[in-house]
Amino acid sequence: MYMMSDIMYIRGGLAVAPISSIRNKHIRIDQAKLDKAKHVLAAATETEALDRALTLVVSEATIDATLRRVAGKGRLKKMFP
């Protein structure tokens, strides 16, 4: 699955960023939140958890923008009872 292919894409279930966009960052972050995100996202490392979380945020933003653009232009149909 490709998501914003010039920035990041999914290959073999792992998010892969182009080598030129990978940077070392030193950040202060709540360790409890990071541990929970790592567990929820089934990530092997903290870096993988952060990468997966950022991928989700970026993909959700794209979906939200699309939904806002089409808001009020159609009707939702209930698919399941």
N, C-alpha and C positions, 0 to 999 in steps of 0.2 A: 504494500500500500504506500503510495507516495503522498506526502503532505508538504506543500510548498517546496517543491523539489530543489529549488536553488538554495534552500536553507537547511532542510532536514528531511530525511525520509526513513521509512521503516523497511528493514530488510532482515528476514529471518527472525522476526519478533523483537529485534532490538533497534532502538533509534540510533541512527548513524548520522553524524554531522560531517560535512566536508572538512578535511584536515585544516584548511586555512582558517576556519571559523572557531577552532578549539583554542581556548585561552585558559591559562591558570588564573583562578580568582581566589582571593582570600576574603571570606565573608564571615560575619557574625550571624549565627542562626540558632534558633531554639532547638536544642538536641532532642527533646521529647517529640517535637513535631516531625523532625527528620526521621527519628526512629519509627514513628507511626506511619509516615509516608513510605518508608522503606518496606515495612510489613504489608501495608495495603496494596502497594504496587508490585509486591513480590520481587523486589530488586535485590540483587546480590551485594551491591555496594551502595554507599551513600551517594556517590557520583551518579550511579545509574538511577537511583531514586529521584535525584534532582533533575536529571535529564528527562526521565519519563514524566515527571510532574510538569516540567516546562513544555514538553510536547503536548500534553493534555490541554494546557492553558492556551497554547497557540491554535490548536485544532478547534477548541471550543469557541475561541474568538472568531474564527472564520465562519463557523456554523451560526453563531449569534448574529454576525453581520448580515449573512444571507437571510436569516429569519426576519430581521428588522427591515431589510429591503423589500421583502414580499408581504410584510404585515398588512392585513386588511384586504389583500388582493385575491383571497381564496377562502375556502372553507375546509375545516378539518373533518375527516370522516373517521368514525370510531371503527377500529379494525377488530377489536376483541370485545366480547360482552363483559 
